[in-house]
């Protein structure tokens, strides 16, 4: 009888850890919607749905009020397997004292932002040891908090809404040592999530700079070397019907519907799991900003340019360690 080795079991756990997170949003959302439709249309248990919606309305603002973190969820053993799948590695270039608050801007988004979730939504790469005394708040789209049960799962990892009111709340609460993590390029940057692409959607993304100025907190640049290699994409003919649809869809909803693919449950199969490629995230030096409650466009542009310079410097200092040519530069669009 075939008995799997410890290595086989470890690999299976790593694949499961990635699979459950990558598809949890779809599976939970689909299950909640269809179960509640069934309860309302085909059974007499519709009050259950009413109770769920009542709780959702009552709890609607929680993602913008610090969320509902459960450290026991962040420390699940499952997340260690998640980090080992790639593997993920988190490095800092400077000490980050917990006597201040920070906004950490992440690049690139990639297709599904796997490294950013692993580093800051879990303890898979040892965040609390790398940044002692710092509490991370990974910020994401409010849509993740619209579905009951899914929102609880997402919030349990310390994730909150990326809205302005959410950022204001977190940075005006008493105490220091808070690090707000913003993946600046967002879903618009997914189209550049292809191997050996170093293009960032950043030229007109200055909201995070404005918020940092309003609260007088330091900006920290961070770059994940290898995030762009986790998926491949099918590039449609420029000017063709599908390509025009992609651009139209992006203009309307600010999301680029890319045709990405990766590996399946086995190493050489095709599917939608990321490739098991190493990803190393380098966290740079904090860039201090003055506190200006209503910064002008010129002031925001000034510090936005300083931030881009700091990010380019971080990229240039470390790129050759990861097999990137000395002549390769970041492309900002």
N, C-alpha and C positions, 0 to 999 in steps of 0.2 A: 504494500500500500504506500502511495506517495505521501510523504510528510513534508509540509513546507518548512523551509529553514527559517532561522531568525531573521535573516536578511529579507526573505520573501514576505514575512509577516510585517516587518518594518516598512517595506515598500508599499504594501497594501494599505497600511494605516496612513501613510503619507498621502497616497492617492485619495483615500476616503476623506481625509481632512480638507484637501483642496476641493474635492467634489461637493462636499456638503456646504461649504461656504459659497462657492461659485454659483450653486443652484438654489441656495436656501431662499433667496428673495423670490425667485420665480415659483418655487414649490409652495412656500408658505402663502404667498399672495393668491395663487391659484386655488389652493385648498380652502382658504378662508372665504374667498368669493363664492365658490361653488357650494360649499357646505351651507353657507348662510342663505344662498338662493334656494337651495333644497329645503331648508327649514321653513322659509317663508312661503314657498309655493306649494310644497307637497306634504307638509306636516302641520300639526297644531302647536309646534314649539317655536313659533315666531317671536314670543317674548324673549327668548334667548338672544336673538339678533338685536332686538330693541335694547336689551341690557348692554350688549357689546358696543352698540353705537352710542348709547348714553355715556358709557365709560370713556369712549374715544373723544366725545365732545368735552367731557369734564377734564380730560387729561391732555387736551390738544396742545397746550402751550408748553408742556414739559420739555420737549426737545429744544426749546428756545430758552429754557430756564435751568440749564446745567445737566439735563438728561437724568438718567437713573442708572448709575454705574454699579456693577457688581464685580468686585475684584476677583471673586471666586471664578466667575466666567472668564475673565481675562487670563487667569492662570490655569485654565483647563490644560490637561496633558495633551489634548488633541491639537492645541495650537503649536506645541513643540514639534509635532509631526508635520504640521503645516509649514513651519519655518525650515525644517530639515529637507523638505521636498525639493527646494530649489538648489542650494540652501540660501537663506537670507543672512546678511551680516550688517550690523549697525555700528558705525564708527563716528566718533566726534573728533574735531580738530582742536577745539577749545573747551574749557570748562564752562558750564552753564550754571551760574549760581542761582539757588532757589529764592534769592532775595528780590527777584524781579519777575515780571510777567513777560511772555514772549509770543510772537506770531511766527511760526515756522512755515516757510513757503516751500512746497515740494515740487520737484520736477524730475522726470516727465510724468505725466499721468499714466501713460501706457494704455492698454485696452481696458483692463479691469482694476488697475491700481493695486495689484496684489501685494507689492512690497510695503506700501504705505499702510495698508490694513494690518499686515503682519507685524510691523514695527510698533505702530502706535495704537492699534485696536486690541492688541494682545501682548503677552509677555514672551512671545516666541523667540524674540531676539534679545531679551533681557533689558527692556527699556529702563526699568527701575534701578538696575545696577549701573547702566551706562549714564543715566541722568538721575542721581539720587536726590530726593526731595522735590522732584518735578512731577506734576500731575498732567498727563496729556489729555487733550480733548480733540479727537479727530472730527473735523467738520465736513458734512456732506449735504447733498440735496435734500430739501424738505420732503420730496416724494417718498423717500424711504420710511417716513413716519406717518404716512396716510393709511396704512393697512394694519389693523389690529394684529397682535402677536408678532408680526414681523418687526414692528416698531420697538416692541419690548426686547426682542433679541438683539437688534441693532444698538439700542441704548445701553444694554447691559455691558457692552464692550467699552463704554465711555464715549460713544459717538453722539454728537449733537448736530443741530441744524447749522448750516453755514450762513444763515440770514444775518442781517445787520443787527436786529434786536437780540439775537443769540450771542453775537460777539460782544455787543455792548453789555449784556448781562454778565457774561463770564469775566470781562475785564474791569467791571465796576464793583464786583463782589469784594468783600473784605479778604485780605490775605494775598500772598504772593506765591510764586512757584507754579503758576499755571502756564502751560504751553499749548497754544491753539494751533492745530495742524491744518493747513489749507493746501489742497492740491490745485494750484493756481490755474493750470491749463484746462481743467475740467473735461467734460465729455467732448468738447470741440477738439481736444488734442488727440483723441482716439485715432484719428485718421493717420497720425504720424507714428503710431505704435507698431512700427515694423523694424525688423533687424537692421542695425547700423544706421538708424535715423537719429539725428540729433537736432530736430526741429521742435521748438517750443512755442506755444501760443501764449505770448506774454506782452507783446507790444502795446496792446490796448487793455491789458488786465492790470488796473491800478487800484482797484477797490481795496485790496489788502493793505496797500501802502496808506491809503486815506484812513483806514481804520486804525492802523498803527500810530499814525500822527495824532488822531483824535484822542487816543489814550496814552500817548507817550511811551509806547512799549518798543522794544528792540525787534527788528526783523532778522530772522535767521535763514540763510539759503541752505537748501539741502538737495542733493542730486543722487539719484539711484542709477548706478552704472549696471546695466544688464536688464533693466525693466523693459527696454524696447525690444529685447530678444525673446520675450516670453510667448509671443504669438506671431503668426504670419498673416498677411492679408492678400486677398485677390484684388488687384488694381484693375478697375474697369476702364475701358477705352475712353480717354479724355474727349468730352463733347458728345459721347454716346448717350442713349436714353437713360441707362441706369446711373451714369455719372452725373447727368443733369438732375435726376431725381435726388441723388445724394446731396448735391449742392442746394437744391430747393428746400429739402427737408431741414438742412442745417440752418438756412436763413430763417425758416419759420419757427423751429423749436430749439435752435442752438445745439442740436445733437447731430453728429455726423454718423449715419448708419453704415458702418464699415463691415465688410464681409471677411471677418477674421476666422482663423482656425488654428488649432494646436494639435495636441496629441489626445489619444483616447485612454482607456483604462490600462492598456499595455503600452510599453515604451515605443513600439514601432507602428502603432495604429493611429488612425486619424480621428480627431474629435475636437472638443472645445475646452479641454483642460490645458493649462499653460505648459510649455516645455519646461523640463527640469533643468534650468540654466541658472548658474549662480548670480545673485543680485547683491551688490554691496552698496549701501547707502552712506554717503559722506555728509555729515552735518557740519556746516561751516561756522564761522565766527559771527557772533551777534553784531548787528549794525544798529547802533543807538540812534533813536529818532527823538526830536523834541516833541513836547505836547502842545498841539495846536488844535483847539476844538473845532474850528471851521477853516481848514487849510484851503488855500486858493488852488486853482488848477496849476498855476506855475510852481507852487511849492510841492504839490503832489508829483508833478513831472520831474522836478529836481531830484527828489528822493527815490523816485521810481528808477531814474537813470543810475543813481548811486547803487541801488539794489542790483540792477542788471550787471553793472561792473563787478560787484562782489560775487555774483553768481558765475560770471565768465571766469573770474580769477580762480574760483573753487574748481570749476570744471577743468581749466587748463593745468592746474597744479596736480591733478590726480588722473587725468585721462590716459596717460601712457602706461599706468599700472594695470589698466584693464584692456590692453591691446588696441587702444585707439591711437591713430596717427598723431604725431606732434603737430601737424598742420591742420588737423580737423578743428573747426570752430563751431560753437553753438549758433544755430540759425534761429533768430527771433522773428516771429511773424505775428 
